[in-house]
Structures are given as structure tokens and as C-alpha cells.
Amino acid sequence: MPKMKKKADLPRKVCPVCGRPFVWRKSWAKVWDEVVYCSDRCRAEKSRRRPGA
């Protein structure tokens, strides 16, 4: 059985919409390089934000 990683050792990114850091999830394992937003809410919010507003 593989040794478990501590949450502090997992990769992190910062959400460009809310500015919060988020941590790698197993469901994102194959697409981690493509993950930009921390949640569906932030992904939907990106299209509502106006540049310069």
C-alpha cells in the first residue's frame, strides 16, 4: 500500500477569481495542469466579471 501524503505536501494553486489557495484533489489527478479555478462557482463567476470593474 502506498504511503499517504500529508495535505501540506500536496501541490497548491491560487484561484484567480477569489484569490484563495486550493489544494490538489484526487479527482483532478489527470487534469491538474488544466485546473484553474477552485470551484464551479468561481468558474461561473469568471464570465460575469468585467475587465476594469
Buried (B, 14 or more C-beta within 10 A) or exposed (E): EEEEEEEEEEEEBEBEBBEEEBEBEEEBEEEEEEBEBBEEEBBEBEEEEEEEE
